[in-house]
Amino acid sequence: MAIQKLYAGAKLREIRTRLGLTQKDFAAKLGVSLPYLNQMENNNRPVSTTVVLGLAQEFGVDVTELSTGDAERLVSDMREALTDPVFADAMPPLADLRLTASNAPALARAFLELHRTYRQTHERLASLDEALGREDAGTQASRASRSSPWDEVRDFFHYCDNYIDAVDHAAENFADAARTQGQSLRQQAEQTLRPHGVTLQFCDSDTLRNYNKTTGALTLSSRPPRATQDFQLLMQLALITQNDLIEATLDLARFQTGTARAIAKIGLANYFAGAAMLPYRRFLSAAREVRHDLELLADRFGASIEQVAHRLSTLQRAGAKGIPFFFVRVDQAGTITKRHSSTRLQFARFGGACPLWNVHRAFETPGRFLRQLAETPDGARYFCLARDVSKSGGSFKAPVRRYAIGLGCEVKHADAVVYADDLIAGKQQVFDPIGISCRICERVDCHQRSVPPLERRLKIDPNIRGVLPYEVEN
């Protein structure tokens, strides 16, 4: 089998910039010539073994950073964007997309941002018709054309592998301090907040959390489970005691709008809360010990199953990585409300997920885990776990929110997951064919296809009807 050469010029430049070194100094420390380093950074040559070893030994860099994970995400995102009818038959060859993602990732992200802005503008035209006739139409049209702050924040976490190192370490230090002093996270949080003039109280309320800056009163609802209460307490603690760290992280992210920055600040506070409840090293060790049993982990750490599943998908700390999991949450309409993938599997950015995926069937079997072996069109094989999650409003008249969560990994990691034991050990493994979305799925005979693949030509014969009312030509 031929060894695949590693071209990672953009990542190599990023590491050098992060270290604050010139090309000349970087080359000297890695033991290569300046011209050779320049060729590697411009993808004219593959990254050599000498450089890989030098990065690890000289700088302590996790060499998995050189992998093509970001490039694969960009290729997947560009392929999906290019299936938009506005591009007609202008789909570039896959090789060109890979070259763009590897050599010019900033250009690829700019293209995705441009397409996202176009889509949002196009989708809002109908609602703007009336507004365009008013004096403030120009202002409203300008607002409508901007990138969605929500999508901007989602992409920030997406391209960080949903792992924020500084915030994660701060949360772990907080949890370790509580353990050292023999206190619960709640006790440690109250003790930490006391010097800031914050007092904790509970009341029967629909509002989960309410912090009054003037009086210092932090009120939590007594209705939700303890795991939810603790999460809300730790989130407010992050906003009060970790504000400088969060603001510094936001400065580095350089969000386009104040709204995106505000949303991201909540996201980082949420991240701190989850990382404090499930501190990295202890959680990773426990996950390996119980072979990623969600219920055992939830019970051990006093968290919900959803919190545990989400945390498993974030264990990407350099030098101490967990299994690369994907995590997704969908509502009953099939809309993805949370998504993250440390694997090659990427989720549809627009619309719902593949209907053949077991996460959609979880609503039919409440309280049960559903397991699935699945294969994507690129030949990658996955073990998928799904379960419904109900969130009570805390009273008879309060609405119940229902979701389904999906967690999975490539089959090569499944022997470390307790749920996969008998499936992987079976002699006849059946892999269900799944995709990202119908528009870019290459399967021609899928009985659940909603729209034809835009990359392929169709043959229409009114006298023949197969699985689909058309035939996809090769």
SEVO-160398 format. One record per residue (C-alpha): residue in three letters; x, y, z; residue number from 1. Coordinates in steps of 0.001 Angstrom, whole numbers, plus 500000, padded with zeros to 6 digits. Layout:
N
["ALA" [X Y Z] NUM]
...
***
This chain:
474
["MET" [500000 500000 500000] 1]
["ALA" [501399 503397 499016] 2]
["ILE" [502037 505832 501856] 3]
["GLN" [499992 509006 501483] 4]
["LYS" [502166 512102 501490] 5]
["LEU" [501255 514810 503977] 6]
["TYR" [500840 518309 502556] 7]
["ALA" [500096 520672 505433] 8]
["GLY" [501652 524003 504453] 9]
["ALA" [498901 526163 505912] 10]
["LYS" [499028 524335 509246] 11]
["LEU" [502836 524512 509286] 12]
["ARG" [502693 528304 508786] 13]
["GLU" [500075 528575 511503] 14]
["ILE" [502277 526694 513991] 15]
["ARG" [505315 528851 513121] 16]
["THR" [503280 532058 513543] 17]
["ARG" [501924 530831 516854] 18]
["LEU" [505485 530217 518046] 19]
["GLY" [506524 533709 516906] 20]
["LEU" [509420 532494 514758] 21]
["THR" [510743 533633 511403] 22]
["GLN" [511129 531083 508629] 23]
["LYS" [514902 531177 509112] 24]
["ASP" [514757 530472 512866] 25]
["PHE" [512019 527866 512428] 26]
["ALA" [514025 526027 509765] 27]
["ALA" [517169 526055 511918] 28]
["LYS" [515371 524562 514931] 29]
["LEU" [513758 521881 512747] 30]
["GLY" [517079 520987 511119] 31]
["VAL" [516078 521772 507533] 32]
["SER" [517161 524410 505052] 33]
["LEU" [515241 527652 504613] 34]
["PRO" [514311 526915 500943] 35]
["TYR" [513079 523449 501926] 36]
["LEU" [510876 524872 504691] 37]
["ASN" [509528 527499 502299] 38]
["GLN" [508587 524778 499801] 39]
["MET" [506781 522788 502518] 40]
["GLU" [504874 525855 503718] 41]
["ASN" [503704 526475 500149] 42]
["ASN" [502748 522810 499629] 43]
["ASN" [505371 522342 496928] 44]
["ARG" [506806 519526 499020] 45]
["PRO" [505211 517189 501582] 46]
["VAL" [506073 517609 505253] 47]
["SER" [509144 515484 505914] 48]
["THR" [509661 513010 508755] 49]
["THR" [512466 515230 510067] 50]
["VAL" [510064 518144 510431] 51]
["VAL" [507384 516011 512110] 52]
["LEU" [509904 514735 514662] 53]
["GLY" [511331 518217 515149] 54]
["LEU" [507904 519669 515867] 55]
["ALA" [507273 517031 518509] 56]
["GLN" [510709 517041 520144] 57]
["GLU" [511742 520698 519824] 58]
["PHE" [508408 522412 520406] 59]
["GLY" [506187 519716 521959] 60]
["VAL" [503643 520153 519181] 61]
["ASP" [500953 517480 518885] 62]
["VAL" [501725 516292 515353] 63]
["THR" [498108 515297 514821] 64]
["GLU" [497581 519033 514255] 65]
["LEU" [499100 518417 510829] 66]
["SER" [496261 516081 509877] 67]
["THR" [493800 517118 507205] 68]
["GLY" [490827 517392 509555] 69]
["ASP" [490239 521099 508898] 70]
["ALA" [490766 520612 505167] 71]
["GLU" [488238 517785 505071] 72]
["ARG" [485702 519940 506876] 73]
["LEU" [486242 522750 504390] 74]
["VAL" [485913 520366 501432] 75]
["SER" [482667 518994 502851] 76]
["ASP" [481297 522487 503496] 77]
["MET" [482301 523738 500028] 78]
["ARG" [480781 520713 498281] 79]
["GLU" [477490 521314 500056] 80]
["ALA" [477526 525049 499286] 81]
["LEU" [478300 524390 495618] 82]
["THR" [475191 522219 495268] 83]
["ASP" [473150 525402 495583] 84]
["PRO" [471202 525851 492289] 85]
["VAL" [472801 529283 491888] 86]
["PHE" [475987 527509 490789] 87]
["ALA" [474130 525368 488219] 88]
["ASP" [476660 522906 486733] 89]
["ALA" [479697 524749 488061] 90]
["MET" [480807 522078 490538] 91]
["PRO" [484644 522029 490459] 92]
["PRO" [486456 518683 490559] 93]
["LEU" [486972 517259 494032] 94]
["ALA" [490731 517536 493570] 95]
["ASP" [490413 521310 493079] 96]
["LEU" [488378 521665 496267] 97]
["ARG" [490977 519721 498212] 98]
["LEU" [493758 521904 496855] 99]
["THR" [491846 525042 497850] 100]
["ALA" [491190 523727 501360] 101]
["SER" [494833 522739 501846] 102]
["ASN" [496591 525687 500183] 103]
["ALA" [494137 528541 500701] 104]
["PRO" [491899 527792 503706] 105]
["ALA" [491231 531496 504291] 106]
["LEU" [489900 531806 500742] 107]
["ALA" [487712 528736 501252] 108]
["ARG" [486215 530202 504428] 109]
["ALA" [485652 533538 502670] 110]
["PHE" [483752 531693 499923] 111]
["LEU" [481600 529907 502515] 112]
["GLU" [480909 533206 504268] 113]
["LEU" [479916 534815 500957] 114]
["HIS" [477580 531938 500111] 115]
["ARG" [476045 532020 503588] 116]
["THR" [475356 535718 503236] 117]
["TYR" [473779 535140 499815] 118]
["ARG" [471489 532429 501194] 119]
["GLN" [470342 534542 504094] 120]
["THR" [469657 537508 501829] 121]
["HIS" [467773 535328 499376] 122]
["GLU" [465647 533750 502114] 123]
["ARG" [464685 537140 503523] 124]
["LEU" [463705 538836 500274] 125]
["ALA" [460054 537942 500659] 126]
["SER" [459827 539472 504111] 127]
["LEU" [461696 542562 502936] 128]
["ASP" [459272 543407 500116] 129]
["GLU" [457130 545547 502361] 130]
["ALA" [460099 547057 504172] 131]
["LEU" [461758 548164 500929] 132]
["GLY" [458968 550646 500391] 133]
["ARG" [459669 552461 503627] 134]
["GLU" [462257 555126 504359] 135]
["ASP" [464349 552789 506499] 136]
["ALA" [464433 550085 503816] 137]
["GLY" [468128 550637 503165] 138]
["THR" [469001 550052 506793] 139]
["GLN" [466894 546900 507019] 140]
["ALA" [468262 545490 503772] 141]
["SER" [471774 546105 505032] 142]
["ARG" [471022 544244 508235] 143]
["ALA" [469479 541354 506311] 144]
["SER" [472566 540910 504157] 145]
["ARG" [474907 540413 507072] 146]
["SER" [476186 537025 508098] 147]
["SER" [474097 535345 510760] 148]
["PRO" [475783 535871 514147] 149]
["TRP" [474534 532449 515237] 150]
["ASP" [476196 530735 512267] 151]
["GLU" [479387 532713 512821] 152]
["VAL" [479624 531484 516404] 153]
["ARG" [478746 527928 515420] 154]
["ASP" [481564 527957 512851] 155]
["PHE" [483989 529322 515461] 156]
["PHE" [483443 526298 517697] 157]
["HIS" [483316 523992 514656] 158]
["TYR" [486780 524968 513450] 159]
["CYS" [488216 524893 516979] 160]
["ASP" [487222 521203 517183] 161]
["ASN" [484817 522377 519892] 162]
["TYR" [487795 522455 522275] 163]
["ILE" [488875 525771 523866] 164]
["ASP" [492114 524985 525672] 165]
["ALA" [492436 527966 528039] 166]
["VAL" [488803 527811 529176] 167]
["ASP" [488983 524025 529538] 168]
["HIS" [492049 524219 531784] 169]
["ALA" [490475 526977 533903] 170]
["ALA" [487364 524862 534443] 171]
["GLU" [489463 521812 535293] 172]
["ASN" [491461 523830 537856] 173]
["PHE" [488198 524955 539473] 174]
["ALA" [486927 521366 539686] 175]
["ASP" [490262 520127 541064] 176]
["ALA" [490207 522833 543755] 177]
["ALA" [486752 521696 544850] 178]
["ARG" [487903 518101 545051] 179]
["THR" [491045 518998 546998] 180]
["GLN" [488960 520846 549586] 181]
["GLY" [486418 518020 549783] 182]
["GLN" [483608 520215 548506] 183]
["SER" [480927 519738 545896] 184]
["LEU" [480976 521963 542831] 185]
["ARG" [478000 523846 544248] 186]
["GLN" [479773 524502 547555] 187]
["GLN" [482939 525576 545750] 188]
["ALA" [480925 527877 543483] 189]
["GLU" [479172 529554 546432] 190]
["GLN" [482529 530021 548206] 191]
["THR" [484124 531469 545053] 192]
["LEU" [481231 533865 544418] 193]
["ARG" [480967 535123 547997] 194]
["PRO" [483872 537641 547708] 195]
["HIS" [482109 539057 544635] 196]
["GLY" [479045 539831 546753] 197]
["VAL" [476950 537097 545142] 198]
["THR" [474389 535175 547180] 199]
["LEU" [472635 532041 545911] 200]
["GLN" [468925 531397 546342] 201]
["PHE" [466300 529108 544808] 202]
["CYS" [462664 529707 543937] 203]
["ASP" [459824 528005 542048] 204]
["SER" [460093 529797 538703] 205]
["ASP" [459988 529272 534940] 206]
["THR" [463237 531267 534682] 207]
["LEU" [466208 528934 535048] 208]
["ARG" [468680 531606 536166] 209]
["ASN" [468403 535272 537093] 210]
["TYR" [471368 537328 538287] 211]
["ASN" [470785 540818 539687] 212]
["LYS" [474038 542782 539381] 213]
["THR" [472765 545499 541719] 214]
["THR" [471891 543280 544673] 215]
["GLY" [474216 540383 543850] 216]
["ALA" [471334 537927 544157] 217]
["LEU" [471652 534860 541930] 218]
["THR" [468324 533063 541722] 219]
["LEU" [468023 529565 540266] 220]
["SER" [464809 527718 539540] 221]
["SER" [464145 524794 541870] 222]
["ARG" [462224 522910 539174] 223]
["PRO" [464912 521392 536916] 224]
["PRO" [467189 518475 537923] 225]
["ARG" [470278 519152 540016] 226]
["ALA" [472552 518721 536984] 227]
["THR" [470763 521593 535242] 228]
["GLN" [470867 523772 538350] 229]
["ASP" [474605 523184 538799] 230]
["PHE" [475251 523920 535139] 231]
["GLN" [473440 527260 535380] 232]
["LEU" [475303 528126 538590] 233]
["LEU" [478680 527356 537011] 234]
["MET" [477809 529298 533885] 235]
["GLN" [477075 532433 535930] 236]
["LEU" [480266 531842 537900] 237]
["ALA" [482205 531815 534612] 238]
["LEU" [480642 535118 533537] 239]
["ILE" [481611 536730 536844] 240]
["THR" [484991 535199 537736] 241]
["GLN" [486378 534235 534311] 242]
["ASN" [485355 537365 532433] 243]
["ASP" [488929 538441 531571] 244]
["LEU" [489785 535015 530148] 245]
["ILE" [486574 534863 528136] 246]
["GLU" [487047 538390 526784] 247]
["ALA" [490630 537582 525742] 248]
["THR" [489377 534506 523892] 249]
["LEU" [486721 536601 522163] 250]
["ASP" [489373 539130 521124] 251]
["LEU" [491322 536371 519374] 252]
["ALA" [488186 535159 517574] 253]
["ARG" [487575 538574 515943] 254]
["PHE" [483822 538246 515424] 255]
["GLN" [482270 540520 512824] 256]
["THR" [479451 541857 514975] 257]
["GLY" [478761 542638 518597] 258]
["THR" [475832 540234 518474] 259]
["ALA" [478078 537334 517435] 260]
["ARG" [480521 538230 520202] 261]
["ALA" [477702 538301 522779] 262]
["ILE" [476417 534893 521640] 263]
["ALA" [479958 533497 521749] 264]
["LYS" [480429 534810 525286] 265]
["ILE" [477428 532776 526407] 266]
["GLY" [478840 529802 524522] 267]
["LEU" [482207 530086 526287] 268]
["ALA" [480498 530380 529670] 269]
["ASN" [478510 527258 528805] 270]
["TYR" [481755 525568 527829] 271]
["PHE" [483292 526407 531208] 272]
["ALA" [480264 525007 533032] 273]
["GLY" [480340 521731 531119] 274]
["ALA" [484113 521375 531508] 275]
["ALA" [483875 522032 535267] 276]
["MET" [481172 519408 535742] 277]
["LEU" [483145 516955 533605] 278]
["PRO" [486834 517910 534192] 279]
["TYR" [489045 516794 531333] 280]
["ARG" [491562 514346 532809] 281]
["ARG" [489211 512688 535318] 282]
["PHE" [486415 512457 532775] 283]
["LEU" [488675 511038 530049] 284]
["SER" [490057 508440 532477] 285]
["ALA" [486563 507469 533626] 286]
["ALA" [485283 507297 530046] 287]
["ARG" [488037 504850 529136] 288]
["GLU" [487455 502843 532312] 289]
["VAL" [483718 502316 531722] 290]
["ARG" [484181 502120 527941] 291]
["HIS" [482130 505251 527316] 292]
["ASP" [478962 504055 529066] 293]
["LEU" [476880 507253 529086] 294]
["GLU" [474657 506252 532001] 295]
["LEU" [477561 505278 534267] 296]
["LEU" [479382 508508 533438] 297]
["ALA" [476258 510600 534034] 298]
["ASP" [475754 508967 537430] 299]
["ARG" [479415 509281 538436] 300]
["PHE" [479708 512976 537576] 301]
["GLY" [476160 514103 538392] 302]
["ALA" [475479 515185 534815] 303]
["SER" [472821 514476 532218] 304]
["ILE" [473264 511975 529404] 305]
["GLU" [473229 514816 526881] 306]
["GLN" [475967 516678 528788] 307]
["VAL" [478096 513530 528877] 308]
["ALA" [477620 512808 525157] 309]
["HIS" [478463 516388 524231] 310]
["ARG" [481580 516369 526436] 311]
["LEU" [482843 513165 524805] 312]
["SER" [482948 514989 521471] 313]
["THR" [485230 517723 522885] 314]
["LEU" [488085 515578 524209] 315]
["GLN" [490675 516875 521755] 316]
["ARG" [493385 518247 524068] 317]
["ALA" [496855 518049 522537] 318]
["GLY" [498753 515081 523966] 319]
["ALA" [495669 513623 525692] 320]
["LYS" [493027 513114 523053] 321]
["GLY" [490023 510886 523486] 322]
["ILE" [488188 508974 520793] 323]
["PRO" [487155 511290 517936] 324]
["PHE" [483364 511318 518350] 325]
["PHE" [480661 513180 516500] 326]
["PHE" [477733 514587 518479] 327]
["VAL" [474441 515900 517170] 328]
["ARG" [471071 516934 518568] 329]
["VAL" [467942 517105 516403] 330]
["ASP" [464380 518156 517101] 331]
["GLN" [461255 516274 516068] 332]
["ALA" [461186 518060 512703] 333]
["GLY" [464670 516758 511923] 334]
["THR" [466342 520148 512308] 335]
["ILE" [469872 519990 513709] 336]
["THR" [470064 522174 516828] 337]
["LYS" [473562 521149 517955] 338]
["ARG" [476315 519599 515868] 339]
["HIS" [479975 518818 516257] 340]
["SER" [482274 516290 514646] 341]
["SER" [485843 515307 515414] 342]
["THR" [485498 512631 512716] 343]
["ARG" [485338 512771 508936] 344]
["LEU" [481536 512744 509171] 345]
["GLN" [480179 516245 508645] 346]
["PHE" [476606 517398 509105] 347]
["ALA" [474437 519309 506675] 348]
["ARG" [474772 523031 507288] 349]
["PHE" [471370 523697 505698] 350]
["GLY" [468280 521546 506191] 351]
["GLY" [467990 518272 508070] 352]
["ALA" [470186 515212 508378] 353]
["CYS" [469927 512010 506351] 354]
["PRO" [466583 510280 507127] 355]
["LEU" [468277 506854 507109] 356]
["TRP" [470289 507779 510187] 357]
["ASN" [469115 506134 513421] 358]
["VAL" [468937 509451 515311] 359]
["HIS" [465557 510102 513650] 360]
["ARG" [464111 506815 514936] 361]
["ALA" [465015 507581 518548] 362]
["PHE" [461695 509402 519043] 363]
["GLU" [459887 506116 518329] 364]
["THR" [461618 504273 521198] 365]
["PRO" [461751 506650 524188] 366]
["GLY" [464222 505757 526914] 367]
["ARG" [466162 503277 524768] 368]
["PHE" [469536 503436 523063] 369]
["LEU" [469479 502684 519344] 370]
["ARG" [472626 501324 517692] 371]
["GLN" [473596 501387 514055] 372]
["LEU" [476482 500530 511783] 373]
["ALA" [476512 503060 508960] 374]
["GLU" [478552 503807 505863] 375]
["THR" [478827 507159 504088] 376]
["PRO" [479280 507502 500318] 377]
["ASP" [483025 508066 500746] 378]
["GLY" [483352 504538 502184] 379]
["ALA" [483900 505608 505802] 380]
["ARG" [482178 503346 508324] 381]
["TYR" [480781 504445 511668] 382]
["PHE" [479200 503108 514824] 383]
["CYS" [476218 505334 515687] 384]
["LEU" [474332 505584 518976] 385]
["ALA" [471049 507485 519360] 386]
["ARG" [468580 508198 522148] 387]
["ASP" [465690 510546 522785] 388]
["VAL" [466063 513282 525409] 389]
["SER" [463042 514875 527060] 390]
["LYS" [463329 518092 529033] 391]
["SER" [460409 518724 531340] 392]
["GLY" [459298 522256 532035] 393]
["GLY" [458902 521368 535720] 394]
["SER" [455137 521684 535944] 395]
["PHE" [451993 520146 534455] 396]
["LYS" [451260 523076 532156] 397]
["ALA" [454848 523702 531111] 398]
["PRO" [455774 522364 527652] 399]
["VAL" [458059 519354 527347] 400]
["ARG" [460959 519824 524942] 401]
["ARG" [461875 516663 523041] 402]
["TYR" [465129 516054 521206] 403]
["ALA" [467165 513130 519999] 404]
["ILE" [470914 512984 520418] 405]
["GLY" [473367 511054 518290] 406]
["LEU" [476906 510016 519239] 407]
["GLY" [479286 507995 517127] 408]
["CYS" [482793 507205 515986] 409]
["GLU" [484545 505434 513166] 410]
["VAL" [484271 501653 513416] 411]
["LYS" [488016 501331 514052] 412]
["HIS" [487422 502924 517500] 413]
["ALA" [484231 501016 518312] 414]
["ASP" [485958 498276 520322] 415]
["ALA" [486451 500893 523050] 416]
["VAL" [482686 501608 523199] 417]
["VAL" [480582 499243 525294] 418]
["TYR" [477468 499704 523146] 419]
["ALA" [479184 498287 520061] 420]
["ASP" [480384 494952 521484] 421]
["ASP" [478047 492452 519859] 422]
["LEU" [477622 494517 516692] 423]
["ILE" [481339 494672 515932] 424]
["ALA" [481950 491062 516998] 425]
["GLY" [479240 489743 514673] 426]
["LYS" [480387 487825 511629] 427]
["GLN" [477875 489454 509303] 428]
["GLN" [478033 493183 509814] 429]
["VAL" [475385 495140 507933] 430]
["PHE" [476172 498797 507341] 431]
["ASP" [473250 501103 506574] 432]
["PRO" [473960 503584 503774] 433]
["ILE" [473701 507156 505060] 434]
["GLY" [474770 510522 503638] 435]
["ILE" [475074 514184 504547] 436]
["SER" [472191 515582 502508] 437]
["CYS" [470347 514443 499394] 438]
["ARG" [471758 517197 497179] 439]
["ILE" [475327 515965 497524] 440]
["CYS" [474688 512263 498207] 441]
["GLU" [475926 510058 495381] 442]
["ARG" [473647 507090 496086] 443]
["VAL" [471371 506712 493053] 444]
["ASP" [468882 504131 494383] 445]
["CYS" [468044 505520 497832] 446]
["HIS" [464342 505016 498570] 447]
["GLN" [464356 508038 500926] 448]
["ARG" [465861 510507 498446] 449]
["SER" [463973 513818 498550] 450]
["VAL" [465732 515661 495701] 451]
["PRO" [468092 514464 492938] 452]
["PRO" [471858 514924 493306] 453]
["LEU" [472868 518176 491657] 454]
["GLU" [476202 516816 490450] 455]
["ARG" [474604 514186 488228] 456]
["ARG" [472501 514293 485061] 457]
["LEU" [468999 512849 485095] 458]
["LYS" [467219 510645 482601] 459]
["ILE" [463433 511007 482608] 460]
["ASP" [461224 508315 481037] 461]
["PRO" [457471 508633 481736] 462]
["ASN" [456967 504954 480825] 463]
["ILE" [459324 503578 483485] 464]
["ARG" [459068 503900 487231] 465]
["GLY" [461689 502429 489569] 466]
["VAL" [462576 503405 493128] 467]
["LEU" [462709 507016 491923] 468]
["PRO" [460658 508781 489212] 469]
["TYR" [463919 509434 487336] 470]
["GLU" [467164 507687 486574] 471]
["VAL" [470491 509117 487639] 472]
["GLU" [473024 508761 484847] 473]
["ASN" [476573 507651 485596] 474]
***
